[in-house]
């Protein structure tokens, strides 16, 4: 099976220059990107990384001696391509703020407490059908300097690879019903409403673990189509 | 019936705080999934270092940038089963990741890639794919690193797509020994050529 990566699929991504996101103003190119035909260089990609995943790297609540504070949650989902095919055995990396909305990164000086039992970094690999699962703490919202009274909606950063170097994706998973959505220039840099909704996890009662943790589902759809699909129109 | 999804998941910025998760490199306790050293003892080929700095539209260095590279081995084969010509002759994986430091600098230790065919089967000049991620970038950028000591650049079908006066932004300059310099300018007069892939 040969996969293709139509450039048209990229249309739903944010414009690189979304002026409401101030940091983008000096970090986005002003000259047009050059279209080109994909070669083997673009059509292949790293199919490894998952061998670095250690047991329990997908459970961010047991990385330290004690339990982190906050609301324990399960985050799981399906990594698939544009044909709906699961992407098996692919590395899924995640990083996030703690329950108070503070990152352990030294640059984050938001006056909210660090949690000695929470780093906010995790990784796992999708299974043979493309499913992944993390156990973590629901991150808090946090303020940032983009504009007056700017707050990021609670989110978890995800990094995934897929079938080729051009299917690479870094995104953010949001939580349903966040009141900060209308005010966040990063979330709203995706102008298509349906595409924006694909960044919002859904509450998953069925997989919530009674007496233990709520569950959210976040499916990730990457570029990649069968060049010669079997199905006919 | 199809279970084809409505569309792909949109990209969002890596933001300012990815380092402890993606490029800890000893500064945070988390282990690195990838490094900027692609060399293994059995890697064949010409060992090179590619290094440079990343700049914004004001010419300021970008200390919170992540760079990822993807390349063929010295025989032009990719470490991916999708490359049907792959030769299992090396543990060379061809993928590297590096965060920029406070001075905006990065480096990769790797090998000079071999020749890979283009979309028409014609040989391409040796090149490395580079993806650039940073706070302020809602979607990463793709570019290519070529080498200034390769005569094959003149016939490369991708370089030919680039206006002649901008081609130099894609060509790493040999600076002595086995080192090449490749700076990335996200914006400005020397803006690097990025590809719409």
Interface residues (C-beta under 8 A of the other chain):
Chain A: X3 X5 X7 X9 X10 X12 X13 X14 X15 X16 X18 X21 X23 X24 X25 X26 X27 X28 X29 X30 X31 X32 X33 X34 X35 X36 X37 X38 X39 X40 X41 X42 X43 X44 X45 X46 X47 X48 X49 X52 X53 X54 X80 X82 X83 X84 X91 X93 X94 X95 X97 X103 X104 X105 X107 X108 X119 X120 X121 X122 X123 X157 X159 X163 X164 X165 X166 X168 X169 X170 X171 X172 X186 X187 X189 X190 X194 X195 X196 X198 X199 X219 X220 X221 X222 X223 X231
Chain B: X2 X3 X4 X5 X6 X7 X8 X9 X10 X11 X12 X13 X14 X15 X16 X17 X18 X19 X20 X21 X22 X24 X28 X29 X30 X31 X32 X33 X34 X56 X57 X58 X60 X62 X64 X68 X70 X71 X72 X78 X79 X80 X81 X82 X83 X93 X94 X95 X116 X117 X118 X119 X124 X127 X129 X131 X133 X134 X135 X136 X137 X138 X139 X140 X141 X142 X144 X158 X161 X162 X166 X186 X187 X188 X191 X192 X193 X194 X195 X196 X197
